[in-house]
Amino acid sequence: MRLVGRFLRDTLADAWDRWGQRCAELTAAQWRTTTRCEAWDVQSLVAHVCPEATTFGALAGARADGPPAVTDAAEMLRIFNQPDGVANTTADRIAAQAVKEASTLSPAGASARFADAADRMRRMPEMARAGETVIRYPVVGSTTLGVVAEVALLEATVHLLDLADAVGGVTPSAAALAATRDLLIAVPDPATAVEALAGRTPPQAAVPAIR
């Protein structure tokens, strides 16, 4: 299930709402709980996912003319997750940045930022034509707003499962899980994915699809 338009908008907004609601309930001990994301505790995990206050202004200012270089979220993830792609070459820097940003973030502050992002997403008129709205984007040059939103939903969903594993009390929506599953399955070579899922080849041939 690949979401588009207002369905993608509403599902991503709902994911951020779930993050915000769980952050509002976190205790001091839970805020410092370790997660399965290597060196990140819950605080660092939240800092990595939490939308910046400048996110929507940056997207509005990134509008571009002409056809996008990347029109598919799975292709975007394939590019990012190549051996020399940014998901691998900048992983340590991204991890360190999350730890640094976490030092100034509180559960209440994170909750407010998630709630604000969800509200802004629901009021974003460009999402009605997200697949046709071209924006400049790092590494690939340009893509569509829809592709960026799909990847953001995947990030929010996968890391919400990380949060649930660490402290419980939250689950992604059925729509977010289905969309994330379908996007992840689309990342590996189709034949490789089918053979791995059918038990013909070891799972390691297709998994992990992303870092």
N, C-alpha and C positions, 0 to 999 in steps of 0.2 A: 504494500500500500504506500504509494508515493503521494504525499499531500501537496496541494497547490492552493494558491489564493487565500481566501479567508479561513479555510480549514487548516492550512499550515500556520497562518497567523494565530488562530485561536489555540491550536495545540501547543505552539511554542509559548504563548502567553500563559497557558495553563501550567506548563512545565515550570516556568519561572515563579508562578504563584505557589506551586508546591515547594519549591526551594525556599521562598520567602516565609511561608508558614512554618516550615520545619526549623529554619534558622531562628525564628522568633521564640521557639520553645526550647532551644538548646541550653543546657546547663553549662556552667563553667568547666566541669569535668568533661562533658561531651565535646566542648569546643576544642579541647586539647587531646582528644582521643586519636590514636593512630589509625590510618586507613591502609587499604591494600595498594594504594598508589605510592609505592616506594617510600620516599622520605616525607610525604605530606601527612600532616595531621588534618583533622576536620577543618580547622581554621584556614589552612593553606589550600585545601580542596575547594572550599567556598570562595576564597579569593581568586582562584583560577577561573571559576565559572561565572562569578558575579559580574553582570554587565557594568561597564563603566558609565558614568553620568554623561560622558561625551559620545557614547556609541551612536546614538541616533543622529546627532548633528554631523558626525563624521560620515555616516552613510548618506545623508542628504547632500553633503558636499562632494561626494564621490561619483555623482551621476556622470555618465559618459555617453558619447554618441558612437554610433557604429555597432557592428555585431560583436558580441562577447567572445572572448577567446575560449572560455569554458562555459558550457551550457548544461552540464550534468554534474550533480553533487558527487556521484561515485567517481567520475573522472577527476574531480578536484581532490578527493581523498587519495586516489591512486598516485597523483602527482606529489602530494604532500608526503606520502608514506613510501616513496621510493628509497632505496638505500641511501642516496645522497639528497633526499628530500628534507624539507624543513622540519618535519615531525621527528626525524632522527638527528639531523645536524644541530638543531637548536633545542633539543629536549632538555639538556642540562640547564641552559639559560632560562627556559620557560619554567622549569621547576624552581630555580632559584628566585625568579621574579615573583612567583606565587608566594613563596615564603616571605619575601620582602614586603609585598603588598599586604600580607596577612597581619603584619605587625601593627597596622593602623586600622584594622577592620574589627568591628565588634559584631556579635550576633544581631543586635538591634539594627546596626547600620547596614549589615548585609540584607536583612529582611526588608528594610525600607528601599534599598536599591533594587532588589528583585521585584518588589511590588510596583515601583515606579516604571521599571522596564516592561513589565507585563501590561501596565496601563497604556504606556506609549505604543507598544506593539499593537494593541487592540485598536488604537486610534490612528494607525499609520495607513493613510490612503493608498500609498504605493503598493501595499501588499496585495491589493485586489488584482494587480497586474505584475506580480513579482517576477514571473517568468520572462517578462518582456522588459523589465527595468534593468538597464545595464549600468554597472558601477565599476570603477577602477578597483583593483584588488591586488595586494602584494603577491609576489611570486608568479602568478598566472597572467598578470596584466589587467585583465578584465573578466567579469563574470556577470551573472544576474543576481538580483536581490533574492530571488527564490533559492538559488544555489546556496548563498550565504545563510539563509534562514534554515534550510535543510541541514546544513552542517552544524549550525548552532543548536538545532533541536537534538541532533545526535549527541553532541557534547553534553547538553543539559540532561539527556536521558541516561547515557552511560554513567556519567558522574553522579547522577541521583541514585543509581544503583550502588555506586561506591559509598555514598553517604548512608544509604539504608543498611549496607553491610556493616558499617562502622557503628552506627547509633540507632538504627531502626526508626520506626515511626513515620515512614513515608514510602510511597510507591509511585512510579510513573503511571500515567494514564495508559489505557489499552491502546489508544490511538498513537501515542508517542512510542510505545514499545513496538507496535507493528511497523510504524514508519522507520524506526531505527533498525529493526531486524531486516527489513527489505533493502534499506540502503547499504547495510553492512554486507549482505549477501551479494549485492551488485558490484562490490569492489574487486574481488578476485576475478581471474579469468573464469568465464562461465563453466567450461568443461572441468577445470580444476575444482571449482566449488561443488559441482554436481557429483563428481566422483568422491570427494571427501564426505559430503553429506550422505551419500549412498553407501558409505563404508568400503568403497573400492580402493581408496588410497588413504594414507594416514592423515588425520586432521591437520597435522602440521603443514601439509601442502597448501592449505587455504587459510589457516588460522595461525596467528591473529591477522585479520584483514587490515587493521590499523594499529598504530602504536598505542 
